[in-house]
Amino acid sequence: MAGIGFELKKLTHDETFLGDIRAYLYAGIVSSGPWIISILCLSFFWVFSAPTLDIEIQKALRVTVIYNYAFSLITTGMLQLVVTRFLADRLYLKQKNIFLPTYVGLIVVTVVVQSLSALIFYSFSHYDFHFKIIGIIMYVTISCIWQTMLFLAAARDFLAVVGAFVIGCFVSFVLAVMMGNPYGLNGYLAGFTIGQILIVFLLTQRVFYEFDSIVVCRFDFLRQIPKYFDLLLIGTFYYIAVWIDKIIYWLSPTGERISNLFYSHYPYDSCVFLAYLTIIPALAHFMLDVEVNFYDSYRSFYGAIVRKGSFQEIETKKNEMKKVIFETGSRMLVLQTVVTALFLFYAPLLVDFLSLEREDISVIWAAGIGAYFHSFLVVALILIMYFDERKMAVGVSFFFLVTNVLFTLYVIHYAPDAMGYGYALSAFTSLCLGVGAVIWIIKNVEFLTFIRQPHVKPSLPSEGATDLERPERGKAAVASAQAAGAAGR
Amino acid sequence: MKTDICLILEGTYPYVYGGVSSWIHQIVKAYPDLTFSIVHISSTGDTLKSPKYQIPSNILAFKEIYIHDFVNEKSRTYGTKKEGWDAIKEFYGKFSADTLPDFEPFYEKIIDPTSRRLNTNDILYSKDSWNLLIDYCKNQLTNYSFVDLYWTLRFIHVPILALFNATLPDASVYHTVCTGYAGLLAVIAKLRKKAPMILTEHGIYTYERQIEISRAKWLQTDMEDVARATRSLGYLKDLWNMKFQVLSKLAYRYADQIVTLFDGNRRVQIHGGADPGKIRIIPNGIDIPAAARKDRKSHGVTTIGFVGRIVPIKDVKTLIRAVKIVKEKLGDLKVYIMGEGSENPAYVTECRVLSQMLGLEQTIQFTGNVDVEDYYPELDLVVLTSISEAQPLSLLEAMSYGVPVVASDVGACRELLFGRDNEDKALGSSGLVSNIGNPNDTADAIVKIIQDEVLWKQMSRAGRNRVQRFYTSQNMIDSYRELYNTYLKQPAMAV
């Protein structure tokens, strides 16, 4: 994924205003990835379909889409980092021909597992047979989208991603409205799903084009799970953490039950999803900054080690890198603060626009503040992963999960008026932990880089016990850790 | 179970053929009334190894230590870690090429399992350890490639750490047959078990390692920045050499008795820090064969032998080149290269290829590992071209069979061929010495002996007389018997 930076540099190179904007847009869409796209999709759907729909159908529609997004993100999120790491390792070993077979393997696993789990889930639903079938297909389709995105990120082909989403979402929207009128709920869902299937096809076609090789099915990546179990944990904890406050609100006394199976929470869902949108500009800015500025200093730091720099040179590079991280963080801080301030200031307008209740303004504020911290938390996690400190990333994402559960429950039971502040407090405390981790890592980065290296033992034939060991393997290990770290996002 | 003697060995008996291995086998068999245990230090347990010798029944225990199969142990520590780091700073801060600081505080705080402040996990992975390294690199090694320094320092220390955790068999006397890792383990044994330590050094360990280090391919430059690289690499080699020098100094200091084979080595040991008062010379000894050659063969072609492992340190290539020159001068001849090269198959191949390139396939025969006693009676001359030797058994054997010798001027070769003292020198010379790595010189010496019947006879006789007089196994066995008896009775001397 680190490679995106080179493409972005080409874009920013002509220094025109338009070039900048394009680069920001792409960076935002690709880097914040599935999560933001799903929020955007939902928002569009909700804003534009709301006025024309019967209130019950509207609710059922929204809740089905939310469920499909939430649970597909959580379940595919578990494997996401493991697969990314697997691909990065293979890329480092120059085994690009394993990408397509792995892609096929991953899609097979996804389709089988997600179909079965969706089948079980929907079998408890009271809706009709057609609804169930469409629900299952939609769930599997959206899962496939996330998995395909992983590969296109590795292929640095974000233009294709943007194009596919624009086309697919447009088709989804148009078909949903067209089919919704004659066929009701099932028509809306079917139309929406067809657009999503189109996204999968467009993206898959890009994958096949990018990684032209024999189409066979390989499941090697599954064998990486024990090796990268911590990556599995990071993905699992983080994605559950992102959704857990919503799930808790759905099930809380103020939650709403839609049909027998779906739960929803009216002001909370809308406010939080809306607040999430404030993350996009700053995160996109950060991604661009990282790829364009930070990645260079990061590479030259590891380069100084591998290319036999003295300790002084390594330290100099480290200080440069530190400076770049600080500057990047500061720029993002300014931008995010401005966006959040505007969001909070215009909250009353948003309340009217979304036809929410006046008292929901405090929820929007809470969600806005939470999103403010959340956006830096994402950045902290990305940096931790950049340095391949996986155990710390597990710690931070687990902490986010636990605090989000505890604080949200606390607010529901003891301070119901402070709706949303549980999430905000959780994001804030997790951010503190994450920032602490990043500071510690950067302070100790040379130590961590070296001490983490495995103890390679020499295996050359020897004159007795005294043959001299070969340090090349150590160097190779440093190099591979560097590559892995770069790709570990 | 406590044995009388614990032999601490490194990369030798019973897995490797060679002078030291034969010597150990000889010693153990010579004292059936004494019990032995062996601690053998080798590189890794990866390779399947089979004993090359029939283990005598008085070896009661055998323990392997693999210094490169390092297992990190978070074993118990005592006191504060700071005391440990201070002990390390104290020890490392003070040693130089000439001086070795006081070792006992280091032993107590770092090595002794009943009092150590740090375990190997602390030493390898802790932040404190890293800080020590950084201070060292910042203060003394500005401008050197850090990644090389890091791995060099690490690989220098890991095998040593493996010895800290080794368990040792009980014995009344610890006897090591080299300095280096085995020497360090013997020092540890002495301090831990409060038993006397004997050090026998055949070849000078630091010198042999120095040769290896100077040849180590991975320490050669392959980088763009050659100016810095060479400086840095020179320094890395110095670090390795320094390690082995320190280990030798430690073994010399703690040995109650140092034994070596000949005076040249004794002088090197003194130069390396050994107390002259502790050194004693006990030459190798062999059994004298009943029959010996009196005359050159009157029939057939001239036959020359080489006895030894086919490894770079024996410089077999110089021998092969010399054979080519001799063949041009003398016409037909036969050369047996007797010994195996399983340690370094690539080198064996190189030697075979060289022999073919020089058109010597018919002349040179690689016999592999054979019973040399069958060959000596057929040989007119034994040639040795090693770049390092101690007191080669193959020369003693050749001389005992009355076969003259051409040997490179290393180790004890000169005194074996010309005599040590006046009484010895009076016996005459039993061969000629040639310069190291010089095929012309070696060939000249061969031709000179082969062409001169009178000289040949005189050398044959001198050789046999010299072995009978000074180098019988009985001499050696009596000397070691006396040595063992002394230390079996008395506890270790204070250092």
HADDOCK unambig.tbl for C-alpha pairs under 7 A between the chains (distance, minus, plus):
assign (segid A and resid 305 and name CA) (segid B and resid 147 and name CA) 6.01 0.50 0.50
assign (segid A and resid 306 and name CA) (segid B and resid 147 and name CA) 6.90 0.50 0.50
assign (segid A and resid 308 and name CA) (segid B and resid 145 and name CA) 4.45 0.50 0.50
assign (segid A and resid 308 and name CA) (segid B and resid 146 and name CA) 6.16 0.50 0.50
assign (segid A and resid 308 and name CA) (segid B and resid 147 and name CA) 5.84 0.50 0.50
assign (segid A and resid 308 and name CA) (segid B and resid 148 and name CA) 6.98 0.50 0.50
assign (segid A and resid 309 and name CA) (segid B and resid 145 and name CA) 4.94 0.50 0.50
assign (segid A and resid 309 and name CA) (segid B and resid 146 and name CA) 6.05 0.50 0.50
assign (segid A and resid 310 and name CA) (segid B and resid 142 and name CA) 6.52 0.50 0.50
assign (segid A and resid 310 and name CA) (segid B and resid 143 and name CA) 4.87 0.50 0.50
assign (segid A and resid 310 and name CA) (segid B and resid 144 and name CA) 5.03 0.50 0.50
assign (segid A and resid 310 and name CA) (segid B and resid 145 and name CA) 4.54 0.50 0.50
assign (segid A and resid 310 and name CA) (segid B and resid 146 and name CA) 4.82 0.50 0.50
assign (segid A and resid 311 and name CA) (segid B and resid 137 and name CA) 6.94 0.50 0.50
assign (segid A and resid 311 and name CA) (segid B and resid 138 and name CA) 7.00 0.50 0.50
assign (segid A and resid 311 and name CA) (segid B and resid 146 and name CA) 5.34 0.50 0.50
assign (segid A and resid 447 and name CA) (segid B and resid 130 and name CA) 6.71 0.50 0.50
assign (segid A and resid 451 and name CA) (segid B and resid 125 and name CA) 5.96 0.50 0.50
assign (segid A and resid 457 and name CA) (segid B and resid 68 and name CA) 5.86 0.50 0.50
assign (segid A and resid 457 and name CA) (segid B and resid 69 and name CA) 6.79 0.50 0.50
assign (segid A and resid 461 and name CA) (segid B and resid 343 and name CA) 6.36 0.50 0.50
assign (segid A and resid 461 and name CA) (segid B and resid 344 and name CA) 6.86 0.50 0.50
assign (segid A and resid 462 and name CA) (segid B and resid 343 and name CA) 6.27 0.50 0.50
assign (segid A and resid 463 and name CA) (segid B and resid 343 and name CA) 6.26 0.50 0.50
assign (segid A and resid 464 and name CA) (segid B and resid 10 and name CA) 6.58 0.50 0.50
assign (segid A and resid 464 and name CA) (segid B and resid 11 and name CA) 3.48 0.50 0.50
assign (segid A and resid 464 and name CA) (segid B and resid 12 and name CA) 6.23 0.50 0.50
assign (segid A and resid 464 and name CA) (segid B and resid 42 and name CA) 6.42 0.50 0.50
assign (segid A and resid 465 and name CA) (segid B and resid 10 and name CA) 6.08 0.50 0.50
assign (segid A and resid 465 and name CA) (segid B and resid 11 and name CA) 4.71 0.50 0.50
assign (segid A and resid 465 and name CA) (segid B and resid 41 and name CA) 6.55 0.50 0.50
assign (segid A and resid 465 and name CA) (segid B and resid 42 and name CA) 4.32 0.50 0.50
assign (segid A and resid 465 and name CA) (segid B and resid 43 and name CA) 4.33 0.50 0.50
assign (segid A and resid 466 and name CA) (segid B and resid 43 and name CA) 6.95 0.50 0.50
assign (segid A and resid 469 and name CA) (segid B and resid 155 and name CA) 6.50 0.50 0.50
assign (segid A and resid 470 and name CA) (segid B and resid 218 and name CA) 6.41 0.50 0.50
assign (segid A and resid 471 and name CA) (segid B and resid 151 and name CA) 5.77 0.50 0.50
